[in-house]
């Protein structure tokens, strides 16, 4: 995502230059600029701050290393972008209105930037909360998902139809197990992991009584699932 941020900077820089060209190159009489008044410079400073703030928000969004995290941070870009547009409109109006008191321009700009800051903080907090929840969920479902992948791979490596049948039985019981782990399931999941390694070695090496290992492994998984329901 960070590599693509350079395109965003290019677009931002073009808009920033266009804004300065319009403000400082356009003759005063064209838009009734009052460049000698304090309101003009107050408005200009706040618009510039809005530009910089929007770029900072965009950077924090684009620096994420995955599309999912970028999606969660998109409100930072949209909110800061909307605030930038409003700041430009209100700031420009303040710049061209003759005799406008300085305090009016200050209040308008401060209110806009204040609302922007609050909205951005809320959006960033919400994105972090959702991201933390996703990470916690991924950790809780890692055991079953990982074991399912191992069981699927083992089923593909089985040499005989009989072995494939027992591997499929193990794969199915693991695949349809409750994916959510729990600290109370540590002992059961440790036993399942050890038994699966034993079962996997027997399937690949073609040694041992695979049917017995299958029954034992299936029983351990079913016991784990029953206890999982009790812990909810």
HELIX and SHEET records of a PDB file:
HELIX    1   1 UNK A    5  UNK A   25  1                                  21    
HELIX    2   2 UNK A   28  UNK A   31  1                                   4    
HELIX    3   3 UNK A   38  UNK A   62  1                                  25    
HELIX    4   4 UNK A   67  UNK A   96  1                                  30    
HELIX    5   5 UNK A  102  UNK A  140  1                                  39    
HELIX    6   6 UNK A  142  UNK A  157  1                                  16    
HELIX    7   7 UNK A  161  UNK A  175  1                                  15    
HELIX    8   8 UNK A  183  UNK A  185  5                                   3    
HELIX    9   9 UNK A  186  UNK A  205  1                                  20    
HELIX   10  10 UNK A  210  UNK A  230  1                                  21    
END                                                                             
